[in-house]
Amino acid sequence: MTAATLSLGGCIPTVPLVGADPADPNVPVAGVSYRSGIAPYTSMRPTAPSGWKEQNQRVTPTPKSEQ
């Protein structure tokens, strides 16, 4: 009898649940929203080659006016 009491004693919750019952379907919950995991994706497919001078001109900063 003592062995049965000790083995089943671990199955009894010692702390009561705090908050709403998780099994209650009427409990209000936060809304679910969708966020894409690949949202900032931009295609990086190969493009036709272009001259290195044109590529450099596109990325160089504009010169500041000298005073």
MOZI-V102719 format. One record per residue. N is the residue number from 1. SS is DSSP state (H for helix, E for strand, - for the rest). PSI is psi in whole degrees, -180 to 180 (NA if undefined). D_CENTER is the distance of its C-alpha to the mean C-alpha in Angstrom with 1 decimal. Layout:
n->N ss->SS psi->PSI d_center->D_CENTER
n->N ss->SS psi->PSI d_center->D_CENTER
//
This chain:
n->1 ss->- psi->-40 d_center->51.5
n->2 ss->H psi->-40 d_center->50.0
n->3 ss->H psi->-40 d_center->47.8
n->4 ss->H psi->-39 d_center->46.4
n->5 ss->H psi->-42 d_center->45.7
n->6 ss->H psi->-39 d_center->43.9
n->7 ss->H psi->-34 d_center->41.8
n->8 ss->H psi->-10 d_center->40.8
n->9 ss->H psi->-26 d_center->40.2
n->10 ss->H psi->-15 d_center->36.7
n->11 ss->H psi->-11 d_center->35.7
n->12 ss->- psi->123 d_center->36.4
n->13 ss->- psi->136 d_center->33.6
n->14 ss->- psi->-22 d_center->34.9
n->15 ss->- psi->127 d_center->32.4
n->16 ss->- psi->156 d_center->32.1
n->17 ss->- psi->141 d_center->28.7
n->18 ss->- psi->130 d_center->27.5
n->19 ss->- psi->-163 d_center->26.1
n->20 ss->- psi->153 d_center->26.0
n->21 ss->- psi->124 d_center->26.9
n->22 ss->- psi->-19 d_center->23.9
n->23 ss->- psi->-4 d_center->26.4
n->24 ss->- psi->115 d_center->27.5
n->25 ss->- psi->-10 d_center->26.2
n->26 ss->- psi->2 d_center->27.4
n->27 ss->- psi->129 d_center->25.0
n->28 ss->- psi->140 d_center->23.0
n->29 ss->- psi->165 d_center->19.2
n->30 ss->- psi->149 d_center->16.4
n->31 ss->- psi->154 d_center->15.8
n->32 ss->- psi->133 d_center->13.2
n->33 ss->- psi->159 d_center->11.6
n->34 ss->- psi->131 d_center->10.3
n->35 ss->- psi->123 d_center->7.8
n->36 ss->- psi->140 d_center->8.8
n->37 ss->- psi->-14 d_center->7.4
n->38 ss->- psi->29 d_center->10.7
n->39 ss->- psi->-43 d_center->11.6
n->40 ss->- psi->16 d_center->13.3
n->41 ss->- psi->135 d_center->15.3
n->42 ss->- psi->141 d_center->19.1
n->43 ss->- psi->136 d_center->21.7
n->44 ss->- psi->35 d_center->23.5
n->45 ss->- psi->150 d_center->26.4
n->46 ss->- psi->145 d_center->29.8
n->47 ss->- psi->172 d_center->32.1
n->48 ss->- psi->143 d_center->35.8
n->49 ss->- psi->148 d_center->37.1
n->50 ss->- psi->169 d_center->38.5
n->51 ss->- psi->150 d_center->40.7
n->52 ss->H psi->-27 d_center->39.4
n->53 ss->H psi->-43 d_center->41.3
n->54 ss->H psi->-39 d_center->39.4
n->55 ss->H psi->-41 d_center->36.0
n->56 ss->H psi->-38 d_center->37.1
n->57 ss->H psi->-33 d_center->38.3
n->58 ss->H psi->-28 d_center->35.0
n->59 ss->H psi->-6 d_center->33.1
n->60 ss->- psi->142 d_center->35.8
n->61 ss->- psi->154 d_center->35.6
n->62 ss->- psi->137 d_center->38.3
n->63 ss->- psi->143 d_center->41.3
n->64 ss->- psi->147 d_center->42.0
n->65 ss->- psi->138 d_center->45.5
n->66 ss->- psi->133 d_center->48.0
n->67 ss->- psi->NA d_center->50.2
//
